Amino acid sequence: MAPAFSKCYDPSGSQYGIPTYPWRYAPDGLSTRRQLRARGLRPGGQPIAAQVLRPRYRRGPLVAYLYRVDRAKPVRPMTPGKRSALAKAMLARRTCPSCLTDAGYVIPVSLGMCVTCAYPEEQRAA
């Protein structure tokens, strides 16, 4: 057994406190949040059932928490109120505070305004 594999394999949970498996070796019936979401499910308040570790050189391992699929709940449907709130939030992210126009893309936080307002001299040259 490879040393990296043995550090990450603890199905009893004695070393890390919860069952731990190496990357891509989780047992059936356990999924990450993203895997649950792809199936149209959510954890639904259940505790973390296990974790998956992926060792890395010179840094700490990557950790992914696993949840039981049989205890997962279906994703809540999008309500009209939530849909309109998300639409308003996205419009606010696309609106330039300088020229007050919809840029058609999300305004970069680093600039704080649309590219046309941030670099007006380059726009005139083009």
Solvent accessible surface area in square Angstrom, and as a share of the most:
residue,aa,sasa,rsa
1,M,169,0.75
2,A,59,0.46
3,P,101,0.64
4,A,46,0.35
5,F,58,0.24
6,S,55,0.35
7,K,130,0.55
8,C,4,0.02
9,Y,99,0.38
10,D,11,0.06
11,P,61,0.38
12,S,93,0.60
13,G,11,0.10
14,S,101,0.65
15,Q,117,0.52
16,Y,91,0.35
17,G,61,0.59
18,I,50,0.26
19,P,41,0.26
20,T,0,0.00
21,Y,30,0.12
22,P,7,0.05
23,W,85,0.30
24,R,214,0.78
25,Y,138,0.52
26,A,36,0.28
27,P,56,0.35
28,D,148,0.77
29,G,44,0.42
30,L,34,0.17
31,S,4,0.03
32,T,30,0.17
33,R,146,0.53
34,R,208,0.76
35,Q,98,0.43
36,L,0,0.00
37,R,153,0.56
38,A,92,0.71
39,R,149,0.54
40,G,35,0.34
41,L,39,0.20
42,R,62,0.23
43,P,15,0.09
44,G,23,0.22
45,G,80,0.77
46,Q,22,0.10
47,P,93,0.59
48,I,69,0.35
49,A,30,0.23
50,A,1,0.01
51,Q,15,0.07
52,V,10,0.06
53,L,5,0.03
54,R,113,0.41
55,P,59,0.37
56,R,82,0.30
57,Y,208,0.79
58,R,244,0.89
59,R,163,0.60
60,G,43,0.41
61,P,66,0.41
62,L,62,0.31
63,V,68,0.39
64,A,23,0.18
65,Y,104,0.39
66,L,4,0.02
67,Y,14,0.05
68,R,96,0.35
69,V,32,0.18
70,D,107,0.56
71,R,122,0.44
72,A,17,0.13
73,K,99,0.42
74,P,96,0.60
75,V,44,0.25
76,R,173,0.63
77,P,114,0.72
78,M,87,0.39
79,T,72,0.42
80,P,114,0.72
81,G,50,0.48
82,K,116,0.49
83,R,146,0.53
84,S,55,0.35
85,A,58,0.45
86,L,90,0.45
87,A,63,0.49
88,K,148,0.63
89,A,51,0.40
90,M,77,0.34
91,L,84,0.42
92,A,71,0.55
93,R,131,0.48
94,R,67,0.24
95,T,44,0.26
96,C,0,0.00
97,P,90,0.57
98,S,64,0.41
99,C,56,0.33
100,L,134,0.67
101,T,74,0.43
102,D,75,0.39
103,A,29,0.23
104,G,61,0.59
105,Y,91,0.35
106,V,60,0.34
107,I,19,0.09
108,P,46,0.29
109,V,147,0.84
110,S,109,0.70
111,L,55,0.27
112,G,38,0.36
113,M,62,0.28
114,C,8,0.05
115,V,58,0.33
116,T,77,0.45
117,C,40,0.24
118,A,28,0.21
119,Y,88,0.33
120,P,55,0.35
121,E,100,0.45
122,E,106,0.48
123,Q,84,0.37
124,R,194,0.71
125,A,94,0.73
126,A,118,0.91
